[in-house]
Amino acid sequence: MTELENRLERFETLTAECELIARLATDSTKREFYLKLSERYRRLAVDMRQAIASQAAA
């Protein structure tokens, strides 16, 4: 597994963890924080997939 694939896996794991924490949070401020954080990790995962795809095409 390449470094980019490792990072992709990590971002996907962090996304899932943040979504879980947000679902379980009873405090609305924390819920919103973890939802925003999960969205940021999701965007990083998308960017990483694009980087992997462009590296494979080269």
C-alpha positions in Angstrom: 0.0 0.0 0.0 1.4 3.4 -1.0 1.6 6.4 1.3 -1.3 8.0 -0.5 -3.4 5.0 0.0 -2.5 4.9 3.7 -3.5 8.5 4.0 -6.8 7.9 2.2 -7.6 5.0 4.6 -6.8 7.2 7.6 -9.0 10.1 6.3 -11.9 7.6 5.7 -11.5 6.2 9.2 -11.4 9.7 10.8 -14.6 10.6 8.8 -16.4 7.6 10.2 -15.2 8.2 13.7 -16.3 11.8 13.6 -19.7 10.9 12.2 -20.2 8.4 15.0 -19.2 10.9 17.7 -21.6 13.4 16.2 -24.5 10.9 16.3 -23.8 10.1 19.9 -23.2 13.7 21.1 -25.8 15.1 23.3 -24.4 18.6 23.2 -25.5 20.4 20.0 -22.2 22.4 19.8 -20.1 19.3 19.9 -22.4 17.6 17.4 -22.0 20.5 14.9 -18.2 20.5 15.5 -17.8 16.8 14.7 -20.1 17.0 11.7 -18.0 19.8 10.3 -14.8 17.9 11.1 -16.2 14.8 9.4 -17.0 16.9 6.3 -13.4 18.2 6.2 -12.0 14.7 6.4 -14.4 13.6 3.7 -13.1 16.4 1.4 -9.5 15.3 2.2 -10.4 11.7 1.3 -11.9 12.9 -2.0 -8.8 14.9 -2.8 -6.6 11.9 -1.9 -8.6 9.7 -4.2 -8.1 12.2 -7.0 -4.3 12.3 -6.3 -4.1 8.5 -6.4 -6.1 8.4 -9.7 -3.9 11.0 -11.3 -0.7 9.2 -10.1 -2.0 5.9 -11.5 -2.8 7.7 -14.9 0.7 9.1 -15.1 
